Amino acid sequence: MNRLTRGVFAKDKNYNPKELATSIYSPSYISFETVLREAGVIFQHYDTIFVAGPWPKIMTIDKVTITFRKLKDTVLFSSAGVNNKENYSIASPERAFLDTIYLFPKYYFDNLRSIDWERCLELVKIYHNQQLIKRLKKYQKEYAQ
């Protein structure tokens, strides 16, 4: 049994870093650049795992860097657009896209072709934020084919 951080243990060195990242704070889920890169929406590689959580924090555990970004509770507690995989939760590309433009209004995306705009228009309601809706529609207008 390996102790990774206070209250977090792994059976051995072959643990899933994403599972580790979401086990530190609850509620939390993998989002932002981690999901967007896997979906091909951004091309930049990050060694960090980006997590939506209850407060902002950067920590390195066993050579894994985890960046927590704070989202308000109403967003964090909503399961809309968040999928459960094995032993962790991960945002859909649309939810990760919305989380990103919610916190970073002028974020640059390399390839938005895979984004389901209808799904975004459905998910954006959980943020209760008119500016985010305007931002989403601007991205949709600029990038939708």
Order of alpha helices (4+ residues) and beta strands (2+ residues): beta-beta-alpha-beta-alpha-beta-beta-beta-alpha-beta-beta-alpha-alpha-alpha
